[in-house]
Amino acid sequence: MNDTTRADLERLQIQVGRIIGDLKAALDAPLAIMASGEAWTGNRANGFGTSMEIHKDVLRQGADTIDEDIDAAVAAAPAEEAPA
């Protein structure tokens, strides 16, 4: 039996919401440095930058999936009744 309540899920949603934006933006700064040419340039740098872009997309998709899964769980949870 699962004792997770809608309130528990909503608290989780708030906690995750606080960090999900940071997670999605985690690779923005190094990618900006790579794009500016301040780190290094050349074919190897371009390949590294492309790889970082792929990792950024995977990270963002994972963050979106977590967020969407929690949203779906909250929406599916029955509303709690107020105490009598």
C-alpha positions, -999 to 999 in steps of 0.1 A, spaced: 0 0 0 13 35 -9 9 60 18 19 90 -4 -7 117 -2 -15 145 -26 0 169 -1 32 148 -1 33 150 -39 27 187 -39 56 192 -14 78 172 -37 66 192 -67 77 224 -49 110 210 -38 118 198 -73 106 230 -89 132 249 -69 161 231 -86 147 220 -119 156 254 -136 192 251 -122 194 216 -136 182 226 -170 207 255 -171 237 235 -156 257 235 -189 248 270 -202 279 287 -188 305 263 -201 287 262 -235 288 300 -236 325 299 -230 330 273 -257 309 293 -282 329 325 -275 362 308 -283 376 318 -249 383 281 -240 400 269 -271 392 267 -308 396 242 -336 380 209 -346 385 193 -313 369 222 -295 340 221 -320 335 184 -313 336 190 -276 311 218 -279 288 196 -300 291 168 -274 282 193 -246 251 204 -265 240 168 -268 245 163 -231 226 196 -224 197 183 -244 197 150 -225 199 168 -192 170 191 -201 148 163 -214 155 144 -181 146 174 -161 114 179 -181 105 142 -177 109 144 -139 88 176 -138 61 161 -160 60 128 -140 55 147 -107 28 169 -123 10 138 -135 12 121 -101 -2 153 -84 -30 155 -110 -39 118 -105 -38 119 -67 -72 122 -51 -79 155 -34 -77 153 3 -108 159 23 -108 186 49 -110 173 85 -145 172 99 
